[in-house]
Amino acid sequence: MPDRQSMAQNPGRTMTAAPASGRIAVLKPESPMLALKRPSRYLRSLLRLLLGATLFGVLLLGGFSYKLASQLIEPVPRLIGPPPATLAAEQVRVEGIAGWFVPGQPGKACVLLLHGQRSDRRAMLSRARLLRQYGYSSLLIDLQGHGESPGERLTFGHREAAGAHAAVALLRARPDCGKVAVIGQSLGGAAALLGERPLQVDAMVLEAVYSDIELAARNRLQMRFGALGDWLLPLLTLQLQPRLGVSVEQLKPIERIDEVRSPLLLMAGSDDRHTTLAESQRLFAAAKQPKRLWVVPGAAHVDLHRFAPGAYRAQLIGFLEEHLGVPAQTGAAR
């Protein structure tokens, strides 16, 4: 047996007790370098595990964001069928865009009606009926990728703008139309502002229109996923160019609204979380005069006409008659 003095002089040695056979087994002293290598081996294993988990998380988020984006840009074709018989509307098609023309009082202004995201022209029927009561004709169209209008992808107003421009040209060419106005709801309003230039009309009405695609996406992601939405946002916006051929910079209505040369009525819901009131106020501030902002108390991202029909009627008809001339009496066309 080693004495205490020798053990004290060799603290790095490891000794064993004698086994039952009476032999003494002595283990060789452990190398200090070997002792240092063992923790680093464990550390490398831990780092590999963390790296693998991180990579898995990134792939999972990437795959989820790809699927989410696919849902957002997927076209929504629908069979619309004939227009309601009570409107005596005619079916039209211009540059592939399907629509209904609802006649009003000949020579009075014609109004283009542009629906929201993942909807179709039927969503604007109540406005067409309202306008007809005051003598206005209207053209309701399915934006590209919606209803009966072809389209491979929804583009948040960029390609949809081409159909809106074609519809305005159709109205300008009709002998029964005087001046031309547009009412764009959400996506429809973005289509009125984007593309090569905003629509060249005599009066423009925009309802709950997003100002910037990144802000619009952030609002919706945070509503649905909370804090995770901030992680998903760049994964979504990075897909715009490769999948749609559209950049983030091309989807900023707030940078185009100052090009509008017609009188503008901007409508917003006070409780809208998709397009916040602050966002609508910034959009309004960027527009040139003459302009008017109407905030609907208590309204979220909804059909403002159905939410507050009486107030909507007063705001819309008052604006159109002020800027399109020759007021018509209620019930002039039925």
N, C-alpha and C positions, 0 to 999 in steps of 0.2 A: 504493500500500500504506500502511495506517495505521502510524504509528510506535508504539513500545512505550509511550511516554508516554500517547498517546491511548487505547490499549487498557487501560492501567492505570486511567485515569480513568473508563472506561466498561465495567466488568467484566460488566454484564448484556447487552451487545450480542453478537450471534452473527454472525460473518462467514464468508464462503465464499471458496474459492480461485477464480481465474478459470477458466472453462471453456475448451475447446479453441478456441472461436470468437474468443477474445481479449477478449470482453466480461466485465465484472465484475458478478456477481450478488450483491447484498447483501440478506440477510434482515433483516426488521424485527426489532427487539429484542422478546423475549418479555415479555408483561405479567406482573408478579409475581402479580397476582390470578388470571391464567389458570393459572399454575404451581400455585397452591394448589387450584384447582378440580379439576384432574386426579386427584390422589390421592383426593379425596372422592367422585369418580365411581366410582373403583375400589372404594372402601369401600362405597358404596351397592350396587354389584353383588354384592360379597361378602356383605353383610348379607342381600340378597334370596335369595342361594343358601342361606345358613344357615337363614333363615326357612323357605324352601321345604322343605329337608331335614328340619327339625324338624317342620313340619306333616305331612309325609309319614310320619315316624316315629310321630307321635301317631295319625294315621289308621290306620296299620298295626297298632299296638298295640291301638287301639280295636276294629278289625275282628276281630283275633285273639281279644281278650277276649270279644267278643260271641259268636263261634263257640264258644269254650270254655265259656261260660256256658250256651249252648244245649244243649251235650252233657250238662252236669251236671243241667239241669232237665227234659230231655226225658223223658217217661214211658216205661216199659218194659213194655208189654202183652205177655202171653204166654198161650198156651193151656195150662192146667195139667192138665186132664183129671181123671179120678176118683182118689180117694185109694187108697193101697196097700191091697190086700184084707186083709192081715194085721192092720191096725189097726181094722177094722170101724167106720170113721169115717163120719159123716153129713155131707153137704154142706150148708152154711148160707149165708145171705146176709142181712146186716143193713145197712140204709141204703145199699145198693149195694156194700157191702164183702163180697167172697167169702171163704169159709173152710171149714175142716173141723173138726168137733167129734169128738174122740176120747174115748169114754167110759172112765171108770175105775171106782173103787169108789163106788157111790151114797152121797151124803151127805158124801163127802170133798171136800177143796178142789179147785177148778177153776183152771187156770193158763192165762192168756192169753199166747201166744207171738208176739212181734213181731220180724220179720226186719230185716236191714240194708238199706242203700242199694242200689238197682238189683238187688234179689234178689226172692224171693217166699216163700210159706209153706213150700215144700218144703225150704228151708234149715233149718227148725226141726224137721224130722221126727225127727232123732236125739234131740232133747230130749223130744219127745212120747213116744217109745218108752221113754226113761229114766223119765219121770214115770209112765207107765202101769205100769211094774214095781213102783212103790211105791203104786199105788192112785189116783194123781191123774188126773183128767180134764184135757184140754187143748183149747184152741181156737186153731187156727193160722189167721191171716188174711193176705190180701194187702193191704198198706197202699195207700192211694189212689195211682193212677198206676203201680201194680205188678201184675204177674200178670193176674188176671181182674177186678181192681177198677178202675173208671174213674177218670180224673183227667187234667187238661190239662197240669199241670206238677208236678214234684217240688218240695217246699217245705221240705226239711230238718227235718221234724218238725212244722211249724206246722199245715198242713191235715191231715196224716197223723194228728194227735192226735184229730180228730173221729171217725175210724174206730175208733181205740182206745177212745174213750169209749163208742161204740155197742156195741162188743164186750163191754166190762165190763157194760153194762146188760143185754145178752143173757144173760150168765152169771148175773148176780144174779137174773134172772127164772126161771132153770131150777130145777125142784124137785130135780134130782139133784145140784146144786152146793151145797156148804156155803160155806166162805169162798172168797174169790177172790184170786189172786195174779197177778203179771205178770212175765214175763222179756222184757226189751227189749235187743236186740243193736244197738249203734251207732245207726243211724237210729231203730230201734224204741224204744230207750231215750230218745232225744230226744222222740219222740212221746208217751211216757209222762209226760214232764215239761212239755211245752209246751201250747199251746192256752189255753183259758180258765183251766184249773187243772190240776195234776197228777192222774193217775188216782187215784180213791178206791178203793183196794184194801186188802187185809189184810196183804200182804207184797209188796215190790218188789225185783226183781233187775235191775241195770243192768250191761251188758257194754260196755266200751270206748265210752262215750258222750262226745261232744265237749262242752266247757263253754261255748264262745263261737264263733259262726260265723266271726268274723274270724280268730280264732286257728286254727280248724280249716282255713280256706281257706289261711292263710299256711303252715301245716305242709305241706299237700299241694302248694302251688305251689312251695315251696322244694325239696321232694323231686324235683319234676319239672323245674323250670326254674332252680334255683339262685338267684343274686342277682336275676335277672330277675323272679322271683316277687314281690318287694317292689314292683315297678313295676305288675305286673298286679293286685295285691290291690285297690287302690281302684277300678280299672276294673271289677272283678267285683262288689264290694259295692254300687257305685252303681247296678247294674242290678236289685237286689233289689226295691226299691219299685216302679219302673215296670213291671217284667216279672212280678212275683209278687204285688204288693200287700202285701208283707211287709217290715218294716223290720229293720235289724240288731238293734235293741233287742228285737225279738220272738223272736230266735233266740239266746237266752242261757240255756241250761239251768241254768247256775251261779246265776242269779238266781231260779230257780224251785224249786230242789231243797229249800230250807228250808221249802217249803209241804207237803212230803211228810209225812204223819202216820203212815205205816205203818213197820214195821221195814224196814231197807234193807240189801241186800247189793250192794256195788259191786265189780265184777271188772275188772282191768286187766292188760295185758301189760307186762312190764318193758322190752321192746324195741320197744314200739309207737311209731312215728314219726308216725302219723296223729293219734292221741290220746295224747300223751305221758304218761308216768307222773306227771310233775309236774302236768299238767293234771288227771288223775284224782285226785291227792291234794288239789288245791284244791277239786275238786267234792265230795270226801268231807268235807273240813273244813267246807264250807258247809252240809252236811246236819245234821239234828237226830238225836239218839239215839232209839231204839236203831239202831245202824248197825255195819256190818262191812266192812272192805276186804280183798279177797284179791288179791294180786299174783302173777301167773303167771310164774315165772322163764323167761326166754328167749322169751316169746311176743311176736309183733308184733301187727299189726291183723288177727287171724285168728279163726277159730271156736275159741273157748277150749275148748269141749267136745271137739272132735276133737283139739286140740293136747295136752290133758292130761285124758283121759277119766276116769281113776280119781280124780284129785284134784278134778276138777269135780264128779263124782258126790258125793263126800264133802262138799264145801262146799255144794252146792245142796240136797241132800236133808237134810243136817243143819240148814240154815237154815230150810227149809220146815217140817220136823217140829217145830222149836223154837217157831216162831211161828204155825203153823196148827193145832196140836193133834192129838191122837190119832195117834201114829206108826203107820204101816202096815208090815207085814213085806214083805220083798222078794218079788215074784211074786204079790202079792195079787190083781192083775188081769192077765189074759193075753188 
